[in-house]
């Protein structure tokens, strides 16, 4: 399937940028809907879409500009991906993020909230 933007003059007052934004939103909705059906989808674009040969092949009108090709389908079989070891950079990044999390949690564990202290005072006054 090919997604196109039509540049006809019959749509006065509809800016070109709005056409592209609308197409992007429609493609996003299509991709989300297809994913919900557990079907694979991919977008392909590039210089080949603007070629005269592709324009003829797809039967595009002179006022249409190809944005991308939408490919839909399911995999007949999938290659088994072997687990990969994290790179040194990923390992260091994980260590740093884990350290930052521990540093952020430490004050939360030791700091007594004013509201909690006040609630405890009110409860103990009523018991006495």
N, C-alpha and C positions, 0 to 999 in steps of 0.2 A: 504494500500500500504506500502511496506517495502523498505526503502532506504538502500542500501548496498554498501560496498567498496570491490572490488575484488582484492585479493592479488596474482594474477597469475604472474609467472615469464616471461611470454611472452611479457611483457611491459617493456623491458629493457630501462633504462634511465628515467623512469617516477617515481620520488620519492613518497614514501608513503604519506608524508605530503601534496604533491600537490593533491593527490587523495582526501584526506579529505577536503582540501580547496575548490576543485572543487565541491565536493558533497555539502558543505555548501552553496556555491554560487547558485548551482542549486536548493537547497531547498528554499533558500530565494526568488529566482525568482518564484518558484512554489507558495509560500505563498502569494507573492504580486499579482500574476496573479489571484489566487483564490479569494483574497480579492477584487480585481477589479470587479469580477463577483458577488460579494456580497454573497459568499459562505463561510461558516465557515471552519476553518482548525486548526489543532493542531498537534504537534509533541509529541510523547511519546518515552522515552528511559529508559534504566535501565538494571539491571542485568538479568532480564527475557529474554532479547533478546539474551543473550549469552548461554542460556540453551540448552541442547541437544534436549529437547522436542520442543522448539520453532523452532530450526533449522530444525527438521523433519517436523513440521507443515507447515512452510513456504517453504519447499523444497529448502533450501539453499545449494549451492555447498560447498565443503570442502574449497575452496579458497575464500569464501565470508564471510565478517563480517558485521553483521547487525548494522546499525547506529541508526535508529529510525523507528517507525511506523508513517506514515502520515495518519491522519484521516480527511476526508472531509465530509461535509454535511450541512444541514440547520436545524434549530431548528423548531420542530413542534409547540412548544409554548415556551414562555419565562416567567420565573417567574418575577413578578413585584418587582423591588427592591425599598425598601423604602428609602427615603433620609436619610442620616446619618448626625448627627451633627459632626462638626469638633472636633477633640480631642484638649485638652489643648495645646499640643505641636504644632499642626497645626495652632491654633489661634495665639499663640505666634510667630510662624515663619512668618505668614502673617503680623502681626503688625510690626515686624522687617523689612521685605522686603518693606512694604509700607513706613516706616520711612526712609529707605535708599534711596528710590526713591525720596521722597520729599526733602531730603538733597541734592541729586544730581541735582535736577531741580532748587533749589533756586539760586545757583550762575549763572546758565544759564539765569535766568530771570533778574538779576541785572547787569550782566557784559555786557558792551558795547564793541562790537568787533571793533578792530582797522580798519578793512576794512569798516565797516559801518560809523565810524566817518570820515574816509577819503572820502568816497562817499558823505557824507552830506556836507563836506567842499567844495568839487568840485562843487556840485550843487549850493550851496549858493553863491560861487564866481561868477558863470555864471549869476546868477540872478541880482547881484549887478551891 
